[in-house]
Amino acid sequence: MRKEILIVKNSINEGPGLLEEILKEKKIEYFITELGKREKIPPVENFGAVVILGGLASANDTDEIMENELEFIRKVLRTEIPYLGICLGLQTLVKAAGGKVVESPVKEVGFLDPDGNNFTVELTDGGKQDPLFEGLSSPFKVFHLHGETVELTDDMTLLATGTFCNNQVVKIGSNAYGIQSHFELTPQMFEDWIMGDPDLLKLDTEYLRSIFNEIKSEYTKTGKQLLNNFLRIAGY
């Protein structure tokens, strides 16, 4: 019998989105821990894969919640349990494995970069060969919501790059992945975020909606393919 997948929410407002839809469709059991409600992360050995989502915290925070999260990720890496980190989940992965989390040269928010073009990520040669991106071709249009980025160690593999924030998708070992952008985005999540996130509230709400509606079909297809690829890597 397959073990459950653990989903760790760093923020009440940042849920699993498309991933949860896929897990329900495939009848894959999962368990959600909400750190924003001060719930404790269960023992890693109880689960077959781990997904850590985004949030407002920084991987450089020194409070008990973040220290415990980083130590949990180190256990995930030691036991080689498949891992997927999204946004903050990428940054905590890199931090836990010995890399650095620093201020991003550009605060990437929404769909458009400072030049007015769609934020995109481009696969490296390694990314084009990695099973996480099977059935996909780059570049990808992405949605961003972050002000920090990562600096990698020599034993980390860069799978995708961006124009303003270079390190966009990172792999550690054989099955631990971190993604800076939000491939899990659903229409409901998008609405919740543009009506509540301080950085998104600074942007033109109707323009954000028009961009999302324009690329929603393509974006959802890409996100589902990537997330299904991760589940396959994890043995589900």
Stockholm file with secondary structure:
# STOCKHOLM 1.0

chainA/1-236         MRKEILIVKNSINEGPGLLEEILKEKKIEYFITELGKREKIPPVENFGAVVILGGLASANDTDEIMENELEFIRKVLRTEIPYLGICLGLQTLVKAAGGKVVESPVKEVGFLDPDGNNFTVELTDGGKQDPLFEGLSSPFKVFHLHGETVELTDDMTLLATGTFCNNQVVKIGSNAYGIQSHFELTPQMFEDWIMGDPDLLKLDTEYLRSIFNEIKSEYTKTGKQLLNNFLRIAGY
#=GR chainA/1-236 SS CCCEEEEEESSTTCCCTHHHHHHHHTTCCEEEEEGGGTCCCCCGGGEEEEEECCCSSCTTCCSHHHHHHHHHHHHHHHHTCCEEEETHHHHHHHHHTTCEEEEEEEEEEESBCTTSSBCEEEECHHHHHSGGGTTCCSCEECCEEEEEEEECCTTEEEEEEESSSCEEEEEETTTEEEESSCTTCCHHHHHHHHTTCTTGGGSCHHHHHHHHHHHHHHHHHHHHHHHHHHHHHTTC
#=GC SS_cons         CCCEEEEEESSTTCCCTHHHHHHHHTTCCEEEEEGGGTCCCCCGGGEEEEEECCCSSCTTCCSHHHHHHHHHHHHHHHHTCCEEEETHHHHHHHHHTTCEEEEEEEEEEESBCTTSSBCEEEECHHHHHSGGGTTCCSCEECCEEEEEEEECCTTEEEEEEESSSCEEEEEETTTEEEESSCTTCCHHHHHHHHTTCTTGGGSCHHHHHHHHHHHHHHHHHHHHHHHHHHHHHTTC
//
